[in-house]
Amino acid sequence: MQTSKRTVQFKIYRYDPDKDAKPYMQDISVELEPTDKKLLDALVRLKAKDDSLSFRRSCREGVCGSDAVNINGNNALACLTDVDSLPQPIVLRPLPGLPVIRDLIVDMTQFFKQYHSIKPYLINDEQPPERERLQTIEEREELNGLYECILCACCSTACPSFWWNPDKFVGPSGLLNAYRFIADTRDQATSERLDDLNDPYRLFRCHTIMNCVAVCPKSLNPTRAINKIKDMMVSRAI
Amino acid sequence: MGCADSLGAISVNVAKRTFDAVIVGAGGSGLRAALQLSEAGLKTAVLSKVFPTRSHTVAAQGGVAASLGNTTEDHWHWHMYDTVKGSDWLGDQDSIEFMCKKANEVVIELEHYGMPFDRTDAGKIYQRPFGGHSMHYGKSPVMRSCAAADRTGHAMLHALYQRNVRAHTQFFVEWMALDLLRDANGNVLGVTALELETGEVSIFHTRATIFATGGSGRIFYSSTNAFTNTGDGLGMAARAGIPLEDMEFWQFHPTGVAGAGVLITEGVRGEGGILRNASGERFMERYAPNLKDLASRDVVSRSMVTEINEGRGCGHDKDYVLLDITHLSPEIIMKRLPGIREISIRFAGVDPIKAPIPVVPTCHYQMGGIPTNYKGQVVIPKTGNPSTPVHGFYAAGECACASVHGANRLGTNSLLDLLVFGKSAGESVVADFKAGQLEFKPLPEDAAEKSLARLARLEFMKQGNTVHDVRLAMQRTMQKHAGVFRFKDLLKEGVTHILKVAEDAKETFINDKSKIWNTARQEALELDNMIEVAKATMISAEARKESRGAHVRDDAPDTPEHPNGRDDENWLKHSLWFSEDNHLEYKPVHLKPLSEDVEPIALAKRTY
C-alpha cells in the first residue's frame, strides 16, 4: 500500500474550443494523498486544483466504461490504472481517432453509430413462450467473452483500420457485439447479420492487427469474434 | 421555437421542446419505463447525464429476485413475507404485494429481450440463494435470485438499452436535467435541462414527467455508488416543493474499501477474517463476545463507527479499520477469495495475503425517495389525503419510495424494484394519456427563470467556496453524524452542521466559465441536489426517536417493551421532509395488501 504523499507529473492534452485557438499539452503536477491509487483518483485530485480539466467518469470500478483515455500511448480505463505504475510525466490524451470535444472528452457519435448499425438487440419474431426461452448451459457459455463489453471504445480507437474508416468499418467493439447476437441460440437473424457484414469495409477491414485484444480492459478478444464471423461466412459460401 | 431570456449581463437562448413525456434518467427504471412509452407510440424524450449503459444499474452484481421456482420450490407470498419483514414493517404492503406478484413477469420479459441469464441443467434461468430470502415464511433459504454470473446489473442494463434501440427510443445523451417545472396549481409541466456539450438550456414541456434518476449515495464520504449518483431527481423534486419520504433509512455495508468504497464481501469474515483497530486489537470481541466478526451487518458496522468516532481508527485521518486475513494460508485465500484478492490489490493497493485491507462501513443504497404509490405516480399530502397524485409526475427506481424497502432493503430487490416500477410508471403514463387525463398545461412565461438564475449565479460569482470543499464538508458531516449507527447528540449536532454546509453551498463558485462541456458547472449543480438529500436525511433521522431497520439509535435500545428499539406505537409511519422550512410530516404505513390474494403480514419482532 502506498503510505505517503507524493507528487506526480503530468502532461495533459488541453483544448477548450470556447477559449483556445488550438490544443496544447499542459505540464501540471499534483500532490496525491496516500489513499489515491488510480489514475482516476489523480484526475479527480487535479480537478480540485484546476476545475476546468474535463474528463468523463462514473462507476470508478471498471464496469461503466466512461473513463477510457490514452495513457502514455495506450488506451485504458483511468479507474483501473495504477497511477504509481506509470512512468512520468504521465502523458494523457483523448482516445485517438475520434473528434475531441474538450480536453479528454471525445465525440463518440461515430463509435456508437457503428454499434447501432449491427442491430444490437435480440431478433426473434416468434411469439415468445409464457416462460423463458430455454438455452443449455453450453449454449449460454458461447456468450461468455462477448456480452461483457462495456462500450468504452478502448479497442476501436486503438485500431488503425477504424482510424482510417470510422464511417465504414464497424470496428472491433461493434463486431464483437455483432457476434454476441450471432452466437445467441435465441436470435434468428444470423443470416441477415452475416449479409450485412459481408462487405469489403464493414467486416473485412479487420487486418488482425490485434491492438483491440491488447487494450481491452475486460480481457475480451474481438479478433477471435471477428474470425468466427469470417469462418461462418466461408462455411456458408461452400 | 425559442425565446430569449436575459438575466443580468448574460442573454440565454432557451429552446422549448415539446414531448408527450420526458423521462429523466436512463438506468434500469428509466429504460424500462421508456420501453412502455416508445412501444405505445408516445413522443418521448429520455434525458441522461451519461450514455445509458454507463448508468449505475450497470454495477449491480448478485441478481434480481423472482419466485420462478426454477431450482427450489417458491411462491410470491413467501417473497412478500421476506420483503415486509426485511423492511422492518415500514414497507407498504400494497406496493410489496404488487412487486412480488409482478416479479416473474418482468424477469421473463427481460429474458425475452435477450438478457444472458445463466442457465440451469434444464435450460431455465439460473437462480441462487440470497440474504433474507426464504421459503415457507422464514423456514429455510430459497433460490430466488436470477443471475447472470456476478454481472447481473451489466447484463440487465445492456439488454434494456438494446431493446430501446429496437424500439427507436429518442435519447438525449449527456443532458442534465436542472429543475422540475410546476405551475401555480402544482401541476408538473416538464423540466429544464442543460446539454453538456454546448452548455445550452432547453425547456422540455410535457404532458408527463417520469423521474428515474437513481440514488444519491455520494452524499456520504464513503460510498459504493458511482460519481454520478448525486440525487438529481430528489434535489429537483425537493426544490419544487415535493416532500422526500423516509430519507433517514440508508443501507450500509460493513466492508467497503476505504477511500475507494468498492465492496468486500461478508464471505471474507466467513473464511476467518478479523477486524482490527489502530492498535491491532480485535475489537469485535468487546461488542459481540460470541459471534465476534460474524455478528450481523448492523452490529458490525455500528462497532466500526464507534471505534472510529472514539479515535481508534487507522490512517492519517483515523477514519478506517483493518480487515485482516494474513493469518489464513495463501492457498485458502487463492482458492476461496480470489476475486476479493484482486479487488484488494487493485483498489486498496494491498495483497491481503501480506497485509490487512483498509475498510469502512460504506453507504450503499437509499431506501427513501420521492413518494409514489405502486402505480409509480408521485403522491403528496393534500386536503386530508396523505397520498394525492401530482398531475403529470411519476417516479421509479431508487429515486422513488413506493415504499417496498421500508427501513431496510433485501439484496436483489433493488433490480426488481426498478423493473416493476419502471414498467408500472410507464404503464400509468400510457393509461392516463389514453384516458385523456394528460393534457398539456400552459407553460408560464418565466418557466426557466429558476434554472437560469442558478446558472447565472455560477457565471458571475468571482469568489466563494469551492465545490470540492463544500462537497467534502457535506460528505464528512454525513459520514460522521448520520452513519450506520446514530447517536442522539451527533444527530443534533449534525443538523446544525449540515444546515451550515447548505448555506456554504449557496456561495459556491467555479473558475471554469466555459460553455463547452463544463464539468465544474455540472458538479456545482449536482451539489445543489446532494445538499437537499443530505438535509432530508439528517433532519428525518434526528426526528425519528426509535430504532428500525437501518436506522439504529443509541437512545432507542432493545428493551422488552420495544424489541430492537422499535416503537410501533409512535413510529410506525413514513417521514415526509419538505425542503421549505425543513419541516416534517408523517403518513401512515399501508399495512393492508393490495388484494384479497394474500393476508396482511402481521407485526412481529424482526429476528433471523
Contacts between the chains, C-beta under 8 A, distances in Angstrom:
chain1	res1	chain2	res2	distance
A	1	B	348	6.6
A	1	B	349	4.5
A	1	B	350	4.7
A	1	B	355	6.5
A	1	B	358	7.7
A	2	B	349	5.7
A	16	B	514	5.1
A	16	B	516	6.1
A	17	B	516	5.5
A	18	B	514	4.2
A	18	B	515	5.3
A	18	B	516	4.9
A	19	B	514	6.5
A	33	B	316	8.0
A	34	B	315	7.4
A	34	B	316	6.5
A	35	B	258	6.9
A	35	B	259	3.7
A	35	B	260	7.9
A	35	B	315	7.9
A	36	B	259	7.9
A	37	B	259	7.7
A	37	B	260	7.0
A	37	B	347	6.6
A	37	B	348	7.6
A	37	B	349	5.0
A	38	B	260	7.9
A	38	B	347	7.7
A	47	B	468	7.8
A	47	B	519	7.6
A	47	B	520	7.8
A	48	B	466	7.4
A	48	B	468	4.3
A	50	B	511	7.6
A	51	B	466	7.4
A	51	B	467	7.2
A	51	B	468	7.7
A	51	B	510	5.6
A	51	B	511	5.3
A	51	B	512	5.1
A	51	B	519	7.9
A	51	B	520	3.8
A	51	B	523	7.8
A	52	B	511	6.3
A	52	B	512	3.8
A	52	B	514	6.8
A	52	B	520	6.4
A	54	B	517	5.3
A	54	B	518	7.5
A	54	B	519	5.0
A	55	B	519	7.4
A	56	B	50	7.6
A	57	B	227	5.6
A	58	B	50	5.6
A	58	B	54	5.2
A	58	B	56	7.2
A	58	B	226	4.5
A	58	B	227	5.5
A	58	B	228	4.8
A	59	B	54	7.5
A	59	B	56	6.5
A	59	B	58	6.6
A	59	B	59	5.2
A	59	B	226	4.5
A	59	B	227	7.9
A	60	B	226	6.8
A	60	B	227	6.4
A	60	B	260	7.3
A	61	B	59	6.7
A	61	B	260	7.9
A	61	B	262	5.4
A	61	B	347	7.5
A	63	B	58	5.4
A	63	B	59	5.4
A	63	B	151	7.7
A	63	B	154	6.0
A	64	B	50	7.4
A	64	B	53	7.5
A	64	B	54	4.2
A	64	B	55	7.7
A	64	B	56	7.5
A	64	B	58	5.2
A	64	B	59	7.1
A	64	B	226	6.7
A	65	B	53	7.1
A	65	B	54	6.1
A	66	B	50	6.5
A	66	B	51	7.8
A	66	B	54	5.0
A	80	B	346	6.8
A	82	B	346	7.9
A	82	B	349	7.6
A	101	B	197	5.9
A	101	B	516	6.8
A	101	B	517	5.6
A	102	B	514	7.5
A	102	B	516	5.1
A	102	B	517	4.4
A	103	B	517	7.9
A	105	B	517	5.5
A	108	B	51	7.4
A	112	B	51	7.4
A	116	B	165	6.0
A	119	B	165	8.0
A	119	B	166	7.8
A	120	B	162	5.1
A	120	B	165	6.2
A	121	B	113	7.6
A	121	B	114	6.4
A	121	B	162	3.9
A	121	B	163	5.9
A	121	B	165	5.6
A	121	B	166	4.3
A	122	B	112	7.9
A	122	B	113	6.4
A	122	B	114	3.0
A	122	B	162	7.3
A	124	B	112	8.0
A	128	B	112	4.4
A	130	B	108	7.7
A	131	B	108	6.0
A	131	B	124	7.6
A	132	B	108	5.7
A	132	B	111	4.3
A	132	B	112	7.7
A	132	B	117	7.5
A	132	B	124	5.9
A	132	B	125	5.3
A	133	B	111	6.5
A	133	B	112	6.8
A	134	B	122	7.5
A	134	B	123	3.5
A	134	B	124	6.7
A	135	B	119	5.4
A	135	B	123	5.5
A	136	B	119	6.6
A	136	B	123	5.4
A	137	B	118	7.9
A	137	B	119	5.0
A	137	B	120	7.8
A	137	B	121	6.9
A	137	B	123	7.8
A	139	B	119	7.8
A	140	B	116	6.6
A	140	B	117	7.7
A	140	B	118	6.4
A	140	B	119	4.7
A	143	B	116	4.8
A	147	B	116	4.8
A	147	B	148	7.8
A	147	B	155	6.3
A	147	B	158	7.2
A	148	B	151	6.6
A	148	B	154	7.1
A	150	B	53	7.4
A	150	B	58	7.7
A	150	B	154	7.4
A	151	B	51	7.4
A	151	B	53	5.7
A	181	B	114	7.7
A	184	B	114	6.8
A	184	B	116	7.6
A	186	B	114	6.7
A	187	B	114	7.4
